[in-house]
Each structure stands twice: as C-alpha cells, then as structure tokens.
Amino acid sequence: MNEEVTLDLQEILNVLKKKKKMILITTLLFGIISAALSFFIIPPIYEIKASVVIGKTLDEKNENKNDYNDVMMYQKLVKTYAKIASSRTLAENVAAKTGELKPEDLQEELEVTPQQDTQILDLKIEHKDAAYAQKILTIVCDEFIAESKKIYPNNTIELLDKPVIPEKPIKPRKLLNIAIALFMGLLLSAGRAFIQEYMDKTIKTENDIDKYLELPVIAVIPKIK
C-alpha cells in the first residue's frame, strides 16, 4: 500500500515537472490579466456610510426614563425606521431634490441596515463617484429625518455619523483578485497537465511498457547523438 502511494506521488511530481513550463506560463498569465483588470480596467467603487440613532420621545427624555422596556421598544422601532428609509416615498423625495436620479435607482443603490440589538440605523451607498455618493447620501439622511419626524413627531432621530468620502475604495480588492487568479491559473494548468498525461497513451519509456503492456523489457536502444 505504501509503495502504491509513493508511486502515485512520484507520478504526480513527474507530471508537474514535465509540464512545469506550461503551468508557470499559465499561472503568470492569469495573474497578469487579473492585475491589468484590477489596476486599469475595473473602476474603483467607494462605500459612503452614515448612521442615525433613534432616541426616546421628548417627554420621556424630560422624565429621564431609560428602563429595559424602553430600550427594547426602540430597538424594535429601528426596523420600522429602516422601512421608511428604503421606502419609495423617500426615494421620490430625494430624486426630486437632486433632479439627476431615478427613485428606483436610489432604492437599488441604498442599503439600510439596523444594527442588531441597538437603536442605530446604518445607511450605505456604493458608487464609483465618491463625491456624488456623498452628496446623495447626505440628502437621503436629511429627507429621512424629515420624513420620520412627520410619522413619529414625538420621537427624536439624530444623525450619528455623517457621510464622508473614504480615502480608499472598497473594490476592486486588487491583491486578493491577483491571488485568486494565480491560484486558479495554477489549478487549471495543473489539471490540464494531468488530463493531457492521462489521454496520452503513447509508449515513451521502458516504465511505460511495464505499466501499460505488462511485458518485460529485453533491451533498450540508446539514443544516438
């Protein structure tokens, strides 16, 4: 059993050694293509984020109440505010204010996420134009707060983190893309090498005679230089 495992491993290494040039070229080609796409072709995508906090009602603030039931109530209420933020009404208000955006496009671009077990709501837009996304998200936050106060006039809702332009894009992840491409190139080229070796049934060495024909080798004719 150990001899078979050793033999199989030796065969694998022999195939890789025989096809190392093709494997190396294919792997490098995948890496170069990925680098070219990541650095020069794929546009950078920026993530603009903001967050708002849903507070107690004005009357409750004055009474300094902050018990467990209040916290639980506002945590549940955050989900309702999330629906307001992602509503078509809000999207139409923002679109009307910008004059350069369709409501359905905003609904696709805007991601609204309640932070679990908190009274905080995160709003996020991903776009290739960071300044444009910041401008849109700022309007979204203003309109969201205004719309929320119409529906819940006694509740407080405040901007916790305003939209700012990030220093770096979140996409493409250049090094990760290159690493994945190199791995895929290595995997595919190695697979191709093994398939070619498996499909090739020509006799090349005395070992092939023993392996495929199970016949003893009487003599070997040396190469004439």
Long-range contacts (C-beta under 8 A, 24 or more apart in sequence): 12-194, 15-193, 15-194, 15-197, 16-190, 16-193, 18-193, 18-197, 19-189, 19-190, 19-192, 19-193, 19-196, 19-197, 22-189, 22-192, 22-193, 23-186, 23-189, 23-190, 23-193, 25-189, 26-185, 26-186, 26-188, 26-189, 26-192, 27-182, 27-185, 27-186, 27-189, 28-185, 29-185, 30-181, 30-182, 30-184, 30-185, 30-188, 31-178, 31-181, 31-182, 31-185, 33-181, 34-177, 34-178, 34-180, 34-181, 34-182, 35-174, 35-178, 35-181, 37-172, 37-177, 38-172, 38-174, 38-177, 38-178, 39-174, 42-171, 42-172, 43-128, 44-128, 44-169, 44-171, 44-172, 45-126, 45-127, 45-128, 45-169, 45-170, 45-171, 45-172, 46-126, 46-127, 46-128, 46-129, 46-130, 46-133, 46-165, 46-166, 46-169, 46-170, 47-124, 47-125, 47-126, 47-166, 47-169, 47-170, 48-124, 48-125, 48-126, 48-127, 48-130, 48-133, 48-134, 48-137, 48-163, 48-164, 48-165, 48-166, 49-122, 49-123, 49-124, 49-137, 49-161, 49-163, 50-122, 50-123, 50-124, 50-137, 50-138, 50-140, 50-141, 50-159, 50-161, 50-162, 50-163, 51-115, 51-120, 51-121, 51-122, 51-123, 51-159, 51-160, 51-161, 52-81, 52-120, 52-121, 52-123, 52-141, 52-144, 52-145, 52-157, 52-158, 52-159, 52-160, 53-119, 53-120, 53-121, 53-157, 53-158, 53-160, 54-78, 54-81, 54-119, 54-120, 54-121, 54-155, 54-156, 54-157, 55-119, 55-155, 55-156, 55-157, 55-158, 56-155, 56-156, 57-154, 57-155, 57-156, 58-154, 58-156, 59-154, 61-156, 71-119, 74-119, 75-117, 75-118, 75-119, 77-119, 77-155, 78-114, 78-115, 78-118, 78-119, 78-120, 78-121, 79-114, 81-114, 81-121, 81-148, 81-157, 82-112, 82-113, 82-114, 82-121, 84-144, 84-147, 84-148, 84-151, 85-110, 85-112, 85-121, 85-123, 85-140, 85-144, 86-110, 86-112, 87-147, 89-147, 90-140, 90-143, 90-144, 90-147, 93-143, 93-147, 94-136, 94-139, 94-140, 94-143, 97-139, 97-143, 98-135, 98-136, 98-139, 101-136, 106-136, 106-140, 109-136, 110-137, 110-140, 120-160, 126-170, 126-171, 130-165, 130-166, 130-169, 131-165, 133-163, 134-163, 134-164, 134-165, 137-163, 138-162, 138-163
